[in-house]
Amino acid sequence: MTAEQAAWTGEARSGPTAPPTVVPPAPGARHQQAAGARRVSVEQHRREVEALLRPALAARGVERVALVDALDRVLAADLSAPVDQPAFRSSQMDGYAVRSADVDGASGASPVVLPVVAEIPAGPGTPAVLAPGTAARIMTGAVVPEGSDAVVPVEDTDAERFGAHTTETPRGAVGTDVGVLASRGPGEFVRDVGTDVRGGDRVLAAGTLLGPQHLAAAASCGVGVLEVRARVRVAVVSTGTEVVEPGEAAATGQVYDANLPGLVAAARRAGADVVLTGRTGDDPRELAALLARAAEVADLVLTSGGVSQGAYEVVKDTLGDGVTFRSVAMQPGGPQGFGTHHGTPILTFPGNPVSAQVSFAVFARPVLERAAGLPDREDETRTVTAAIDSPAAKQQMLRGRTVPGGAVEVVGGAGSHLVATMAAADVLIEVPEGVVRVEEGESVRVVRL
């Protein structure tokens, strides 16, 4: 087994290392490469990004978390019940604990009348043994006393319901009699020991994505801490003098920063733990300091902006030769960068908000979800409601919306600044490089958002 294979299977991890297939450009040639080199295909860029990230992110190990913090985490090992559940015989109903032989043949026309000798609420303690020919008022979840083998629901007695009578000695109260109107066989309305799960039985399998029902099952077995797969630690950095914090006043020439909250949310949904966020302007020294901190605490750094062909591309100007900048044959999201910085993998996305979201979905999300142990997304194909024209030299990733019947329609235009239309989309419609037209009713691959 190679070191990379061991890391991906969780058997070894020696820290983030870039695979030998990732070759950075020659010193001083980063901008020239992006400007003059032929575009690489989406598939090539995806393969090389995965080769960079896979060994660094795959073997994150295991951590123990409190049950209340385990929602949407992935269980690292099988969970077995420590003891039988239920651990004692308990009542399924509010009613009367009886011996089934004592109420054999009881009916509305011929009730069996028994003296009520005890009341058993739910809670700790062992009730007294029930003597033959008697009944005990019992609440749901309470311990069924020895000597009884059945529970008669209160609805099947002449007490009608607990507390129904207003006299000082209501029918069915302790010290009075109760008329049983239906016979019950042994075990009826009694939860026996181990009928839910036996001690040692597997309750949850390793790899389970923990939902509320799984946490409830663990809690019912008395488990308060779970072993889950450790999350990939991600840092998200947004760049650009023109971006401003949402909620603040934006001057002319400024735009609200959609990338920082959008990429943070995307990383968390992909199973990552966002450990650092930051926003910088176009000062390389400011960005360098922030990226240095990010590399110290994160397993992966994501940046947005500063990777295109402008005069103020701060990400390009800041990062060293460990990062490859290139043009990918994808629209939106053509300008991309990947490599390592201070030994930590880094992916650099374009600054246009839709481009950043599409870039994450295509290049980062699959690797992060796999590292988190989340279920693989299956390829989906849908038919389109209208013809789509596409440039031959690029793979289009169009925002799409599912319509009744399961087909998809394009929403919004091709502009990567059209963020509001992204909110109307639930899929990305993929038109491969080399395909110039998709006719109405043809099938296309879609990526669920």
Disulfide bonds with the S-S distance in Angstrom:
none
